[in-house]
Amino acid sequence: MNELRGEHLFTLDLRVGEPQNAGVGPDGHELRIVPVTGGTANGPRLRAEVLGGASADWLRVETDGTAHIDVRLTLRAESGGIVHVRYSGIRTGAKEVLARLAAGEPVDPSEYYFRVALRFETGAPDLAWLNRVVAVGIGQRPPTGPRYEVYKLL
């Protein structure tokens, strides 16, 4: 039997702006576009800045507060290379816990489930290895913005 193993790539810290509410979609979910205004990726395999203005989360939120995440980010690595990152995932938990998160309160990450799957694209030769990586992130939502520990699946 194969076991799931991973290699820590980086910690991703995001700063976000004011969400734009697009109303309720045809499937009954609230639609929000959350601009990502900046941030960093810092770790043993990648150090980069998140470019604001070219990054956002197209978020679908269920009536119980469960969030379906659909993010596109642009990173500029320390080497100057540009990396397009796309990830999707879910943040869910007890309704009262999600309400505390929505209110901007600090909530221990053990109280909710927040996972994402990431893919990367780049033309930078020194970062080309990212084009062949599937990664997973374990998220948390402190009041300062989303944070993910990102691992390459081995």
DSSP file (Angstrom, degrees, kcal/mol; ACC not computed):
  #  RESIDUE AA STRUCTURE BP1 BP2  ACC     N-H-->O    O-->H-N    N-H-->O    O-->H-N    TCO  KAPPA ALPHA  PHI   PSI    X-CA   Y-CA   Z-CA
    1    1 A M              0   0    0      0, 0.0     2,-0.3     0, 0.0     0, 0.0   0.000 360.0 360.0 360.0 133.1    0.0    0.0    0.0
    2    2 A N        -     0   0    0      3,-0.0     2,-0.3     1,-0.0     0, 0.0  -0.648 360.0-147.0 -81.3 137.2    1.3    3.5   -0.9
    3    3 A E        -     0   0    0     -2,-0.3     2,-0.5     1,-0.0    -1,-0.0  -0.804  21.5-109.6-102.4 147.7    1.3    6.0    1.9
    4    4 A L        +     0   0    0     -2,-0.3     2,-0.3   149,-0.0   149,-0.0  -0.645  46.3 173.1 -74.5 123.3    0.7    9.7    1.3
    5    5 A R        -     0   0    0     -2,-0.5   149,-2.5     2,-0.0     2,-0.3  -0.936   8.0-170.5-131.0 155.0    4.0   11.6    1.9
    6    6 A G  E     -A  153   0A   0     -2,-0.3     2,-0.5   147,-0.2   147,-0.2  -0.967  20.5-139.1-145.9 161.3    4.9   15.2    1.4
    7    7 A E  E     -A  152   0A   0    145,-2.0   145,-2.8    -2,-0.3     2,-0.3  -0.988  33.4-118.5-120.2 125.3    7.8   17.6    1.3
    8    8 A H  E     +A  151   0A   0     -2,-0.5   143,-0.3   143,-0.2     3,-0.1  -0.473  35.3 173.6 -65.8 123.1    7.3   21.1    2.9
    9    9 A L  E     -     0   0A   0    141,-2.8    36,-2.1     1,-0.4    37,-0.9   0.863  53.8 -42.4 -94.9 -49.6    7.7   23.7    0.1
   10   10 A F  E     -A  150   0A   0    140,-1.2   140,-2.7    33,-0.2     2,-0.5  -0.985  45.9-104.6-170.7 165.6    6.7   26.9    1.8
   11   11 A T  E     -AB 149  42A   0     31,-2.5    31,-2.4    -2,-0.3     2,-0.6  -0.943  33.9-152.4-102.9 128.1    4.4   28.8    4.1
   12   12 A L  E     -AB 148  41A   0    136,-2.8   136,-2.4    -2,-0.5     2,-0.5  -0.912  12.6-175.5-107.5 117.0    2.0   31.1    2.2
   13   13 A D  E     -AB 147  40A   0     27,-2.7    27,-2.1    -2,-0.6     2,-0.4  -0.958   9.7-165.8-112.2 125.8    0.7   34.1    4.0
   14   14 A L  E     - B   0  39A   0    132,-2.7     2,-0.4    -2,-0.5    25,-0.3  -0.866  15.2-153.2-115.1 144.9   -1.9   36.2    2.2
   15   15 A R  E     - B   0  38A   0     23,-2.9    22,-1.9    -2,-0.4    23,-1.2  -0.948  22.9-163.3-108.2 136.6   -3.3   39.7    2.7
   16   16 A V  E     - B   0  36A   0     -2,-0.4    20,-0.2   128,-0.3     2,-0.1  -0.884   7.9-142.8-124.7 153.2   -6.8   40.2    1.4
   17   17 A G        -     0   0    0     18,-2.9    -1,-0.0    -2,-0.3    20,-0.0  -0.205  50.3 -52.2 -96.8-168.6   -8.9   43.3    0.6
   18   18 A E        -     0   0    0     -2,-0.1    -1,-0.2    16,-0.1    15,-0.0  -0.507  62.7-116.4 -69.6 127.2  -12.6   43.9    1.1
   19   19 A P        -     0   0    0      0, 0.0     2,-0.6     0, 0.0    15,-0.2  -0.342  16.5-138.2 -64.7 144.3  -14.8   41.2   -0.5
   20   20 A Q  E     -C   33   0A   0     13,-2.9    13,-2.5    -2,-0.0     2,-0.6  -0.931  18.0-142.6-101.3 117.2  -17.1   42.1   -3.4
   21   21 A N  E     -C   32   0A   0     -2,-0.6    11,-0.2    11,-0.2     3,-0.1  -0.708  18.6-176.0 -86.4 121.9  -20.4   40.4   -2.9
   22   22 A A  E     -     0   0A   0      9,-3.2    10,-0.2    -2,-0.6    -1,-0.1   0.299  42.7-119.5 -97.9   8.0  -21.9   39.2   -6.2
   23   23 A G  E     -C   31   0A   0      8,-0.6     8,-3.3     2,-0.0     2,-0.5  -0.419  52.0 -31.2  89.3-165.6  -25.1   38.0   -4.6
   24   24 A V  E     -C   30   0A   0      6,-0.2     6,-0.2    -2,-0.1     5,-0.0  -0.815  62.2-141.5 -97.0 127.4  -26.6   34.5   -4.5
   25   25 A G    >   -     0   0    0      4,-3.1     3,-2.0    -2,-0.5    -1,-0.0  -0.176  33.8 -90.5 -79.9 177.0  -25.8   32.3   -7.5
   26   26 A P  T 3  S+     0   0    0      0, 0.0    -1,-0.1     0, 0.0    -2,-0.0   0.706 125.6  57.2 -63.6 -20.6  -28.2   29.8   -9.2
   27   27 A D  T 3  S-     0   0    0      2,-0.2     3,-0.1     1,-0.0    -3,-0.0   0.401 120.2-106.3 -91.4   3.8  -27.0   27.0   -7.0
   28   28 A G  S <  S+     0   0    0     -3,-2.0     2,-0.3     1,-0.3    35,-0.1   0.416  78.7 128.5  90.5  -1.7  -27.9   29.0   -3.8
   29   29 A H        -     0   0    0     33,-0.1    -4,-3.1     1,-0.0     2,-0.3  -0.641  63.5-116.4 -87.8 144.9  -24.4   29.8   -2.8
   30   30 A E  E     -CD  24  61A   0     31,-2.7    31,-2.7    -2,-0.3     2,-0.5  -0.638  30.3-142.7 -74.7 135.4  -23.3   33.4   -2.0
   31   31 A L  E     +CD  23  60A   0     -8,-3.3    -9,-3.2    -2,-0.3    -8,-0.6  -0.892  24.1 173.5-106.2 126.9  -20.7   34.5   -4.5
   32   32 A R  E     -CD  21  59A   0     27,-2.8    27,-2.6    -2,-0.5     2,-0.6  -0.988  23.0-153.5-132.0 141.6  -17.8   36.7   -3.3
   33   33 A I  E     -CD  20  58A   0    -13,-2.5   -13,-2.9    -2,-0.4    25,-0.2  -0.970  16.9-167.9-112.3 117.7  -14.7   37.9   -5.1
   34   34 A V  E     - D   0  57A   0     23,-3.0    23,-2.3    -2,-0.6     2,-0.2  -0.911  14.4-138.8-110.6 111.0  -12.0   38.6   -2.5
   35   35 A P  E     - D   0  56A   0      0, 0.0   -18,-2.9     0, 0.0     2,-0.7  -0.466   7.5-141.3 -69.2 136.7   -8.9   40.5   -3.8
   36   36 A V  E     -B   16   0A   0     19,-2.1    17,-0.8   -20,-0.2    19,-0.3  -0.896  18.2-174.1 -95.6 117.1   -5.6   39.3   -2.6
   37   37 A T  E     -     0   0A   0    -22,-1.9    15,-0.5    -2,-0.7     2,-0.3   0.554  54.1 -51.5 -94.4  -9.6   -3.6   42.4   -2.1
   38   38 A G  E     +BE  15  51A   0    -23,-1.2   -23,-2.9    13,-0.2     2,-0.3  -0.973  59.1 150.8 163.7-172.9   -0.2   40.9   -1.3
   39   39 A G  E     -BE  14  50A   0     11,-0.5    11,-2.3    -2,-0.3     2,-0.3  -0.917  33.2 -94.0 147.5-171.4    1.6   38.3    0.8
   40   40 A T  E     -BE  13  49A   0    -27,-2.1   -27,-2.7    -2,-0.3     2,-0.5  -0.972   4.4-151.5-141.7 153.6    4.6   36.0    0.9
   41   41 A A  E     +BE  12  48A   0      7,-2.7     7,-2.7    -2,-0.3     2,-0.5  -0.987  29.7 173.1-120.3 116.0    5.7   32.5    0.2
   42   42 A N  E     +BE  11  47A   0    -31,-2.4   -31,-2.5    -2,-0.5     5,-0.2  -0.981  19.2 101.6-131.3 123.1    8.6   31.6    2.4
   43   43 A G  S    S-     0   0    0      3,-0.8   -33,-0.2    -2,-0.5   -34,-0.1  -0.981  77.4 -68.6-176.1-173.6   10.2   28.2    2.7
   44   44 A P  S    S+     0   0    0      0, 0.0   -34,-0.2     0, 0.0   -35,-0.1   0.733 126.4  31.2 -69.0 -22.7   12.9   25.8    1.9
   45   45 A R  S    S+     0   0    0    -36,-2.1     2,-0.3     1,-0.3   -35,-0.2   0.592 124.7  25.6-112.6 -13.7   11.9   25.4   -1.8
   46   46 A L        -     0   0    0    -37,-0.9    -3,-0.8     2,-0.0     2,-0.4  -0.967  47.1-177.0-155.3 134.9   10.4   28.8   -2.7
   47   47 A R  E     +E   42   0A   0     -2,-0.3    31,-2.3    -5,-0.2     2,-0.3  -0.991  33.4 139.3-128.9 122.2   10.7   32.4   -1.5
   48   48 A A  E     -EF  41  77A   0     -7,-2.7    -7,-2.7    -2,-0.4     2,-0.4  -0.977  45.9-118.9-156.6 162.8    8.4   34.8   -3.3
   49   49 A E  E     -EF  40  76A   0     27,-2.3    27,-2.5    -2,-0.3     2,-0.5  -0.873  29.0-123.7-106.6 146.7    6.1   37.8   -3.0
   50   50 A V  E     -EF  39  75A   0    -11,-2.3     2,-0.7    -2,-0.4   -11,-0.5  -0.780  25.3-133.8 -87.3 127.3    2.4   37.6   -3.9
   51   51 A L  E >   -E   38   0A   0     23,-3.2     3,-1.1    -2,-0.5    23,-0.4  -0.741  16.4-144.6 -87.9 113.7    1.5   40.3   -6.5
   52   52 A G  T 3  S+     0   0    0     -2,-0.7   -15,-0.2   -15,-0.5     4,-0.1  -0.347  83.0  39.5 -68.8 157.4   -1.6   42.2   -5.6
   53   53 A G  T 3  S+     0   0    0    -17,-0.8    -1,-0.2     2,-0.4   -16,-0.1   0.203 113.0  60.1  85.8 -16.9   -3.8   43.3   -8.4
   54   54 A A  S <  S+     0   0    0     -3,-1.1     2,-0.3   -18,-0.3    -2,-0.1  -0.017  97.1  68.8-126.9  27.2   -3.2   40.0  -10.2
   55   55 A S        +     0   0    0    -19,-0.3   -19,-2.1    18,-0.2    -2,-0.4  -0.997  51.7 146.0-150.1 139.4   -4.6   37.7   -7.5
   56   56 A A  E     -DG  35  72A   0     16,-2.0    16,-2.3    -2,-0.3     2,-0.5  -0.985  38.4-120.7-164.6 166.8   -8.0   36.9   -6.0
   57   57 A D  E     -DG  34  71A   0    -23,-2.3   -23,-3.0    -2,-0.3     2,-1.0  -0.984  12.9-155.8-117.3 121.8  -10.3   34.3   -4.5
   58   58 A W  E     -D   33   0A   0     12,-3.1     2,-0.3    -2,-0.5   -25,-0.2  -0.824  31.4-168.1 -95.7  94.6  -13.6   33.6   -6.3
   59   59 A L  E     -D   32   0A   0    -27,-2.6   -27,-2.8    -2,-1.0     2,-0.5  -0.662  22.1-163.5 -98.6 135.6  -15.4   32.2   -3.2
   60   60 A R  E     -DH  31  68A   0      8,-2.0     8,-3.2    -2,-0.3     2,-0.5  -0.984  13.7-164.3-115.7 125.6  -18.7   30.4   -3.0
   61   61 A V  E     -DH  30  67A   0    -31,-2.7   -31,-2.7    -2,-0.5     6,-0.2  -0.942   8.7-143.1-118.1 124.3  -20.2   30.3    0.5
   62   62 A E    >   -     0   0    0      4,-2.8     3,-2.0    -2,-0.5   -33,-0.1  -0.299  34.2-101.7 -75.2 166.0  -23.0   27.9    1.6
   63   63 A T  T 3  S+     0   0    0      1,-0.3    -1,-0.1     2,-0.1   -34,-0.0   0.765 123.4  55.9 -62.4 -25.3  -25.7   29.0    4.0
   64   64 A D  T 3  S-     0   0    0      2,-0.1    -1,-0.3     1,-0.0    34,-0.2   0.469 124.1-102.6 -85.4  -0.2  -24.0   27.2    6.8
   65   65 A G  S <  S+     0   0    0     -3,-2.0     2,-0.2     1,-0.3    -2,-0.1   0.337  70.4 148.8  97.5  -6.1  -20.7   29.1    6.2
   66   66 A T        -     0   0    0     -5,-0.1    -4,-2.8    27,-0.1     2,-0.5  -0.444  36.7-146.8 -62.2 130.8  -18.8   26.4    4.4
   67   67 A A  E     -HI  61  91A   0     24,-2.8    24,-2.2    -6,-0.2     2,-0.7  -0.891  11.0-156.1-108.9 129.0  -16.5   28.1    1.9
   68   68 A H  E     -HI  60  90A   0     -8,-3.2    -8,-2.0    -2,-0.5     2,-0.3  -0.922  24.2-148.3-100.9 114.1  -15.5   26.7   -1.5
   69   69 A I  E     + I   0  89A   0     20,-2.1    20,-1.6    -2,-0.7     2,-0.3  -0.661  26.1 172.3 -94.9 135.8  -12.2   28.3   -2.4
   70   70 A D  E     + I   0  88A   0     -2,-0.3   -12,-3.1    18,-0.2     2,-0.3  -0.795  20.3 174.3-141.7  93.6  -11.1   29.0   -6.0
   71   71 A V  E     -GI  57  87A   0     16,-3.1    16,-2.4    -2,-0.3     2,-0.4  -0.808  21.2-172.2-113.5 142.1   -7.9   31.1   -5.9
   72   72 A R  E     +GI  56  86A   0    -16,-2.3   -16,-2.0    -2,-0.3     2,-0.3  -0.997  16.9 179.7-127.5 127.1   -5.5   32.4   -8.6
   73   73 A L  E     - I   0  85A   0     12,-2.9    12,-2.6    -2,-0.4     2,-0.5  -0.899  21.9-147.0-124.5 153.1   -2.3   34.0   -7.4
   74   74 A T  E     - I   0  84A   0    -23,-0.4   -23,-3.2    -2,-0.3     2,-0.4  -0.992  21.2-168.8-117.7 125.1    0.7   35.5   -9.2
   75   75 A L  E     -FI  50  83A   0      8,-2.9     8,-2.4    -2,-0.5     2,-0.6  -0.866  15.8-154.2-111.8 145.4    4.0   35.1   -7.4
   76   76 A R  E     -FI  49  82A   0    -27,-2.5   -27,-2.3    -2,-0.4     6,-0.2  -0.964  23.2-145.2-115.5 111.8    7.3   36.8   -8.1
   77   77 A A  E >   -F   48   0A   0      4,-3.0     3,-2.3    -2,-0.6   -29,-0.3  -0.240  27.4-105.1 -70.5 161.5   10.2   34.6   -6.9
   78   78 A E  T 3  S+     0   0    0    -31,-2.3    -1,-0.1     1,-0.3   -30,-0.1   0.815 123.8  58.8 -55.1 -30.9   13.4   36.0   -5.4
   79   79 A S  T 3  S-     0   0    0    -32,-0.3    -1,-0.3     2,-0.1     3,-0.1   0.572 122.3-108.5 -75.4  -8.8   15.0   35.1   -8.7
   80   80 A G  S <  S+     0   0    0     -3,-2.3    -2,-0.1     1,-0.3    -1,-0.1   0.211  73.1 139.6  99.9 -14.5   12.5   37.3  -10.6
   81   81 A G        -     0   0    0     -5,-0.1    -4,-3.0     1,-0.1     2,-0.4  -0.332  48.4-131.6 -66.1 144.7   10.6   34.4  -12.1
   82   82 A I  E     -I   76   0A   0     -6,-0.2    41,-0.5    -3,-0.1    42,-0.5  -0.823  21.1-168.1 -99.3 135.1    6.8   34.7  -12.3
   83   83 A V  E     -IJ  75 122A   0     -8,-2.4    -8,-2.9    -2,-0.4     2,-0.5  -0.989  12.7-149.0-126.8 126.9    4.7   31.8  -11.1
   84   84 A H  E     -IJ  74 121A   0     37,-3.2    37,-2.2    -2,-0.4     2,-0.4  -0.842  19.8-167.9 -91.1 128.3    0.9   31.4  -11.7
   85   85 A V  E     -IJ  73 120A   0    -12,-2.6   -12,-2.9    -2,-0.5     2,-0.4  -0.961   8.3-177.7-119.4 133.2   -0.7   29.5   -8.8
   86   86 A R  E     +IJ  72 119A   0     33,-2.4    33,-2.2    -2,-0.4     2,-0.3  -0.998  10.0 166.5-129.3 131.8   -4.2   28.1   -8.8
   87   87 A Y  E     -IJ  71 118A   0    -16,-2.4   -16,-3.1    -2,-0.4     2,-0.3  -0.997  14.6-171.1-145.2 153.3   -5.8   26.3   -6.0
   88   88 A S  E     +IJ  70 117A   0     29,-1.6    29,-2.7    -2,-0.3     2,-0.3  -0.935  24.5 125.2-134.3 158.2   -9.2   25.1   -4.9
   89   89 A G  E     -IJ  69 116A   0    -20,-1.6   -20,-2.1    -2,-0.3     2,-0.4  -0.961  43.5 -90.0 178.7-161.1  -10.4   23.7   -1.6
   90   90 A I  E     -IJ  68 115A   0     25,-2.2    25,-2.0    -2,-0.3     2,-0.4  -0.997  11.8-165.0-144.2 143.1  -12.8   23.9    1.2
   91   91 A R  E     +IJ  67 114A   0    -24,-2.2   -24,-2.8    -2,-0.4     2,-0.3  -0.987  33.1 149.1-126.4 120.0  -13.1   25.5    4.7
   92   92 A T  E     + J   0 113A   0     21,-2.8    21,-3.3    -2,-0.4     2,-0.3  -0.939   4.0 130.4-147.1 165.9  -15.8   24.0    6.8
   93   93 A G  E     - J   0 112A   0     -2,-0.3    19,-0.1    19,-0.2   -27,-0.1  -0.968  62.7 -24.5 172.4-170.5  -16.7   23.4   10.5
   94   94 A A    >>  -     0   0    0     17,-0.6     4,-2.4    -2,-0.3     3,-0.5  -0.332  63.1-117.5 -60.4 144.4  -19.4   23.8   13.0
   95   95 A K  H 3> S+     0   0    0      1,-0.3     4,-2.0     2,-0.2     5,-0.1   0.863 114.4  51.2 -55.4 -40.4  -21.7   26.7   12.1
   96   96 A E  H 3> S+     0   0    0      2,-0.2     4,-1.6     1,-0.2    -1,-0.3   0.847 109.6  50.5 -68.8 -32.6  -20.8   28.7   15.3
   97   97 A V  H <> S+     0   0    0     -3,-0.5     4,-2.1     2,-0.2    -2,-0.2   0.927 110.9  48.3 -68.3 -45.0  -17.0   28.2   14.5
   98   98 A L  H  X S+     0   0    0     -4,-2.4     4,-2.5     1,-0.2    -2,-0.2   0.846 108.3  55.4 -64.5 -33.1  -17.5   29.5   11.0
   99   99 A A  H  X S+     0   0    0     -4,-2.0     4,-1.6    -5,-0.3    -1,-0.2   0.889 106.9  50.3 -65.7 -38.5  -19.5   32.5   12.3
  100  100 A R  H  <>S+     0   0    0     -4,-1.6     5,-2.3     2,-0.2    -2,-0.2   0.905 110.7  49.0 -65.4 -40.7  -16.6   33.4   14.6
  101  101 A L  H ><5S+     0   0    0     -4,-2.1     3,-1.9     1,-0.2    -2,-0.2   0.935 109.9  51.4 -61.3 -46.1  -14.2   33.2   11.6
  102  102 A A  H 3<5S+     0   0    0     -4,-2.5    -1,-0.2     1,-0.3    -2,-0.2   0.806 105.6  56.4 -62.0 -29.6  -16.5   35.4    9.5
  103  103 A A  T 3<5S-     0   0    0     -4,-1.6    -1,-0.3    -5,-0.2    -2,-0.2   0.478 120.1-110.8 -81.5  -1.4  -16.6   37.9   12.4
  104  104 A G  T < 5 +     0   0    0     -3,-1.9    -3,-0.2     1,-0.3    -2,-0.1   0.624  67.3 147.8  84.0  13.1  -12.8   38.2   12.2
  105  105 A E      < -     0   0    0     -5,-2.3     2,-0.3    -6,-0.2    -1,-0.3  -0.509  56.5-104.8 -79.4 149.1  -12.2   36.4   15.6
  106  106 A P        -     0   0    0      0, 0.0     2,-0.4     0, 0.0    -1,-0.1  -0.606  43.4-175.6 -70.7 131.8   -9.1   34.3   16.1
  107  107 A V        -     0   0    0     -2,-0.3    34,-0.3    34,-0.2     5,-0.1  -0.998  31.4-110.9-132.5 131.4  -10.1   30.6   16.0
  108  108 A D    >   -     0   0    0     -2,-0.4     3,-2.4     1,-0.2     4,-0.2  -0.414  26.2-131.0 -60.1 129.2   -7.8   27.7   16.7
  109  109 A P  G >  S+     0   0    0      0, 0.0     3,-1.3     0, 0.0    -1,-0.2   0.710 103.2  70.8 -58.2 -20.5   -7.3   25.8   13.4
  110  110 A S  G 3  S+     0   0    0      1,-0.2    -2,-0.1     3,-0.1    30,-0.0   0.649  88.3  65.9 -69.8 -12.4   -8.1   22.5   15.1
  111  111 A E  G <  S+     0   0    0     -3,-2.4   -17,-0.6   -14,-0.1     2,-0.3   0.526 107.9  31.5 -87.7  -6.1  -11.7   23.7   15.3
  112  112 A Y  E <  S-J   93   0A   0     -3,-1.3     2,-0.5    -4,-0.2   -19,-0.2  -0.953  76.7-115.9-146.9 165.9  -12.3   23.7   11.5
  113  113 A Y  E     +J   92   0A   0    -21,-3.3   -21,-2.8    -2,-0.3     2,-0.3  -0.914  34.3 166.7-107.5 125.3  -11.2   21.9    8.4
  114  114 A F  E     +J   91   0A   0     -2,-0.5    25,-2.8   -23,-0.2     2,-0.3  -0.867  10.0 154.0-145.1 102.9   -9.3   23.9    5.8
  115  115 A R  E     -JK  90 138A   0    -25,-2.0   -25,-2.2    -2,-0.3     2,-0.3  -0.973  14.6-176.1-135.2 146.1   -7.6   22.1    2.9
  116  116 A V  E     -JK  89 137A   0     21,-2.0    21,-2.5    -2,-0.3     2,-0.4  -0.949  19.5-139.8-138.0 158.1   -6.6   23.1   -0.6
  117  117 A A  E     -JK  88 136A   0    -29,-2.7   -29,-1.6    -2,-0.3     2,-0.3  -0.987  26.7-159.5-118.3 129.3   -5.0   21.5   -3.7
  118  118 A L  E     -JK  87 135A   0     17,-2.9    17,-2.2    -2,-0.4     2,-0.3  -0.840  14.8-175.3-116.9 145.9   -2.5   23.6   -5.6
  119  119 A R  E     -JK  86 134A   0    -33,-2.2   -33,-2.4    -2,-0.3     2,-0.3  -0.962  13.8-153.0-131.3 152.1   -1.0   23.6   -9.2
  120  120 A F  E     -J   85   0A   0     10,-0.5     2,-0.4    13,-0.5   -35,-0.2  -0.907   9.9-170.7-127.4 150.4    1.7   25.8  -10.5
  121  121 A E  E     +J   84   0A   0    -37,-2.2   -37,-3.2    -2,-0.3     2,-0.3  -0.989  19.0 150.9-140.2 133.8    2.7   27.2  -14.0
  122  122 A T  E     -J   83   0A   0     -2,-0.4   -39,-0.1   -39,-0.2     9,-0.1  -0.989  39.3-154.6-156.5 153.2    5.9   29.1  -14.8
  123  123 A G        +     0   0    0    -41,-0.5     5,-0.1    -2,-0.3   -40,-0.1   0.352  63.3 116.9-103.8   0.5    8.2   29.7  -17.7
  124  124 A A    >>  -     0   0    0    -42,-0.5     3,-1.5     1,-0.2     4,-0.5  -0.584  61.9-144.9 -73.2 120.6   11.2   30.5  -15.4
  125  125 A P  G >4 S+     0   0    0      0, 0.0     3,-0.9     0, 0.0     4,-0.2   0.857  97.9  53.1 -55.9 -38.4   13.9   27.9  -16.0
  126  126 A D  G 34 S+     0   0    0      1,-0.2     3,-0.1     2,-0.1    -2,-0.1   0.664 116.3  39.9 -73.5 -13.5   14.9   27.8  -12.3
  127  127 A L  G X4 S+     0   0    0     -3,-1.5     3,-2.4     1,-0.1     4,-0.4   0.295  78.6 111.0-113.5   7.0   11.3   27.2  -11.2
  128  128 A A  G X<  +     0   0    0     -3,-0.9     3,-1.6    -4,-0.5     4,-0.3   0.763  65.0  73.1 -56.9 -27.0   10.3   24.7  -14.0
  129  129 A W  G >  S+     0   0    0      1,-0.3     3,-1.4    -4,-0.2    -1,-0.3   0.797  86.2  66.2 -57.5 -27.7   10.1   21.9  -11.4
  130  130 A L  G X  S+     0   0    0     -3,-2.4     3,-1.5     1,-0.3   -10,-0.5   0.797  86.1  69.6 -65.2 -27.6    6.9   23.5  -10.1
  131  131 A N  G <  S+     0   0    0     -3,-1.6    -1,-0.3    -4,-0.4    -2,-0.2   0.674 102.2  45.8 -63.6 -15.9    5.2   22.7  -13.4
  132  132 A R  G <  S+     0   0    0     -3,-1.4     2,-0.4    -4,-0.3    -1,-0.3  -0.075  94.7 102.0-119.0  32.2    5.3   19.1  -12.5
  133  133 A V    <   -     0   0    0     -3,-1.5   -13,-0.5   -13,-0.2     2,-0.5  -0.947  48.6-164.1-121.4 136.0    4.1   19.3   -8.9
  134  134 A V  E     -K  119   0A   0     -2,-0.4    19,-2.6    19,-0.3     2,-0.3  -0.988  26.1-175.8-109.2 127.7    0.8   18.6   -7.2
  135  135 A A  E     -KL 118 152A   0    -17,-2.2   -17,-2.9    -2,-0.5     2,-0.3  -0.842  17.3-151.0-123.6 158.5    0.7   20.2   -3.8
  136  136 A V  E     -KL 117 151A   0     15,-2.5    15,-3.0    -2,-0.3     2,-0.4  -0.943  10.3-152.8-124.7 150.8   -1.6   20.3   -0.9
  137  137 A G  E     -KL 116 150A   0    -21,-2.5   -21,-2.0    -2,-0.3     2,-0.6  -0.975   9.9-149.2-126.6 139.8   -2.1   23.0    1.7
  138  138 A I  E     -KL 115 149A   0     11,-2.1    11,-2.0    -2,-0.4   -23,-0.2  -0.938  33.5-158.4-103.7 116.2   -3.3   22.9    5.2
  139  139 A G  E     - L   0 148A   0    -25,-2.8     2,-0.3    -2,-0.6     9,-0.2  -0.519  22.4-178.7-101.3 161.1   -4.9   26.3    5.9
  140  140 A Q  E     - L   0 147A   0      7,-2.0     7,-2.3    -2,-0.2   -32,-0.1  -0.962  20.3-140.9-145.9 159.3   -5.9   28.4    8.7
  141  141 A R        +     0   0    0     -2,-0.3   -34,-0.2   -34,-0.3   -37,-0.1  -0.639  24.5 174.2-127.2  75.1   -7.7   31.8    8.8
  142  142 A P    >   -     0   0    0      0, 0.0     3,-1.8     0, 0.0   -37,-0.1  -0.342  51.1 -99.4 -69.5 164.2   -6.2   34.2   11.4
  143  143 A P  T 3  S+     0   0    0      0, 0.0   -38,-0.0     0, 0.0    -2,-0.0   0.748 121.3  63.2 -56.8 -24.2   -7.6   37.7   11.4
  144  144 A T  T 3  S-     0   0    0      1,-0.3  -128,-0.3  -129,-0.1    -3,-0.0   0.690 120.8 -79.0 -76.4 -18.0   -4.6   38.9    9.4
  145  145 A G    <   -     0   0    0     -3,-1.8    -1,-0.3  -130,-0.1  -130,-0.1  -0.675  66.0 -38.4 137.3 168.1   -5.5   36.7    6.3
  146  146 A P        -     0   0    0      0, 0.0  -132,-2.7     0, 0.0     2,-0.4  -0.225  48.7-167.5 -62.3 146.7   -5.2   33.1    5.1
  147  147 A R  E     -AL  13 140A   0     -7,-2.3    -7,-2.0  -134,-0.2     2,-0.4  -0.999   4.1-173.0-135.2 136.1   -2.1   31.1    5.9
  148  148 A Y  E     -AL  12 139A   0   -136,-2.4  -136,-2.8    -2,-0.4     2,-0.6  -0.989  23.0-146.6-131.1 138.4   -1.2   27.8    4.3
  149  149 A E  E     -AL  11 138A   0    -11,-2.0   -11,-2.1    -2,-0.4     2,-0.4  -0.941  32.3-154.0 -95.3 117.4    1.5   25.2    4.9
  150  150 A V  E     -AL  10 137A   0   -140,-2.7  -141,-2.8    -2,-0.6  -140,-1.2  -0.829  14.3-174.7-107.4 130.4    2.1   23.9    1.4
  151  151 A Y  E     -AL   8 136A   0    -15,-3.0   -15,-2.5    -2,-0.4     2,-0.4  -0.972  23.4-131.6-126.1 134.4    3.5   20.4    0.7
  152  152 A K  E     -AL   7 135A   0   -145,-2.8  -145,-2.0    -2,-0.4     2,-0.4  -0.690  31.2-123.3 -75.1 130.6    4.6   18.8   -2.5
  153  153 A L  E      A    6   0A   0    -19,-2.6   -19,-0.3    -2,-0.4  -147,-0.2  -0.656 360.0 360.0 -75.9 132.1    3.0   15.3   -2.8
  154  154 A L              0   0    0   -149,-2.5  -148,-0.1    -2,-0.4    -1,-0.1   0.412 360.0 360.0 -96.0 360.0    5.8   12.7   -3.2
